Amino acid sequence: MFKCENHQLCVNNRGSYSCGCNYGWTGDHCETYIDECIPAFKTCQNGAACQNQPGLYECICPPEWTGKNCSQKNYCNLNPCRHNERCLNGQTSRNCTCLDGWKGENCTDDIDECLQSPCINNGNCTNMNGTFVCACSEDREGHECEIVVHKRARTFSKST
């Protein structure tokens, strides 16, 4: 009895059959896997190491390259985005996604939040790296002095 190996598709023909081999497999019965890492395929580029497994391969890219075949320049290689920001690698450049309080190409420029007057109810704003602090009046509290503090009346009693 004939069969297609490695879980490949068997097509029943009149008086015969054929095997439909998935990517990475070849032969009449799909019994032979193709070594995509042989130099003739030029699978992994730019000095990448190739790891072959039946039916698939993986390229281990040098740090300055990325992508399935290590053919795309890795502009995020040196972690250019500061303050643990996210670096998005593009085809010809990279883009840093800055957290609140930071801006600029590498997220190194502090945003002066005090220019937007975030402290309300006569609070005084002090800009800090990546954030701000409000100094509230005695009857206010909260990050932006938004909470009213209710003072309790003190009662005194005479001791007899």
C-alpha positions in Angstrom: 0.0 0.0 0.0 1.3 3.4 -1.0 0.9 6.4 1.2 2.1 10.0 1.4 4.5 10.5 4.3 4.8 13.3 6.8 1.1 14.2 6.9 1.1 15.3 3.3 -2.0 15.4 1.0 -2.8 12.2 -0.9 -4.8 12.7 -4.2 -6.6 9.7 -5.5 -6.3 9.3 -9.3 -7.9 6.6 -11.4 -5.8 3.5 -10.7 -3.1 5.6 -9.1 -2.5 8.4 -6.6 -0.2 11.3 -6.2 1.1 13.2 -3.2 0.8 16.9 -2.8 3.8 18.0 -0.8 3.7 21.0 1.5 6.5 23.6 1.5 9.8 22.1 2.5 9.0 18.5 1.3 9.7 16.7 -1.9 9.7 13.2 -3.5 7.0 10.9 -4.8 5.7 10.3 -1.3 6.9 13.6 0.3 9.5 11.6 2.1 12.4 13.9 1.7 12.6 17.3 3.4 14.4 20.1 1.6 17.3 21.6 3.5 16.6 25.3 3.0 19.9 26.1 4.6 22.1 24.9 1.8 24.1 27.8 0.4 22.5 27.5 -3.1 19.2 28.7 -1.7 20.7 31.8 -0.1 18.0 31.6 2.5 19.6 33.5 5.3 21.4 36.7 4.3 23.9 39.1 5.8 25.9 36.6 7.7 22.9 35.0 9.5 23.1 31.5 10.8 20.5 29.1 9.4 18.8 26.4 11.5 17.0 23.8 9.4 14.1 21.6 10.5 11.9 19.3 8.4 9.6 21.6 6.5 10.9 24.9 7.9 14.0 26.9 8.7 14.9 29.8 11.0 17.5 32.5 10.5 19.5 33.7 13.5 20.2 37.3 12.4 23.2 39.4 13.4 22.1 42.3 15.7 22.1 44.9 12.8 19.7 42.8 10.7 16.1 41.5 11.1 13.3 39.8 9.3 12.6 36.2 8.2 15.7 36.0 6.0 17.7 38.8 7.8 17.4 41.0 4.8 16.0 44.1 6.6 18.3 46.6 8.3 17.6 46.7 12.1 17.4 50.4 12.9 16.4 49.5 16.5 19.6 47.5 17.0 21.2 49.8 19.6 18.0 50.6 21.5 18.0 54.2 20.5 14.7 55.0 22.3 15.3 56.2 25.8 13.2 55.6 29.0 12.2 52.0 27.9 10.3 53.4 24.9 9.1 51.1 22.1 11.2 51.1 18.9 9.3 50.3 15.7 11.7 49.1 12.9 10.7 50.3 9.4 12.0 49.6 5.9 14.3 52.7 5.8 14.2 54.1 9.4 12.8 53.5 12.9 10.3 55.3 15.0 10.2 55.6 18.8 6.8 55.6 20.5 7.3 57.9 23.5 5.7 57.5 26.9 3.7 60.4 28.3 6.0 63.3 29.4 8.6 62.6 26.7 9.0 63.6 23.0 11.7 63.8 20.2 13.3 61.4 17.8 14.7 59.2 20.7 12.2 60.3 23.4 15.0 62.2 25.2 13.2 65.6 25.3 11.1 66.3 28.4 7.7 67.8 27.8 7.1 70.8 30.1 3.6 69.9 31.3 3.5 73.1 33.3 3.0 75.1 30.1 -0.5 73.6 29.9 -1.3 74.8 33.5 -2.4 71.4 34.8 -2.6 72.5 38.4 -6.0 73.9 39.2 -7.3 75.9 42.2 -4.2 78.1 42.5 -1.8 75.1 42.7 1.8 75.7 41.7 3.3 73.5 39.0 6.9 72.2 39.0 8.1 70.4 35.8 10.1 67.2 36.4 11.7 64.8 34.0 8.8 63.1 32.3 6.2 64.4 34.7 5.1 67.4 36.8 4.2 68.0 40.5 1.5 70.4 41.8 2.0 72.1 45.2 -1.6 72.6 46.4 -3.0 75.2 48.8 -3.9 74.0 52.3 -7.6 73.3 51.3 -6.7 71.2 48.2 -5.0 67.9 47.4 -4.7 65.4 44.5 -2.3 65.2 41.6 -3.7 68.4 40.1 -5.2 70.0 43.3 -8.6 68.8 42.3 -9.8 67.5 45.7 -11.3 69.8 48.3 -9.9 69.1 51.8 -12.7 69.5 54.4 -11.2 70.5 57.8 -12.9 69.4 60.9 -13.8 71.9 63.4 -12.0 71.5 66.6 -14.0 71.4 69.8 -12.5 72.2 73.1 -14.0 71.3 76.4 -13.2 72.7 79.8 -12.0 70.3 82.3 -13.6 70.7 85.7 
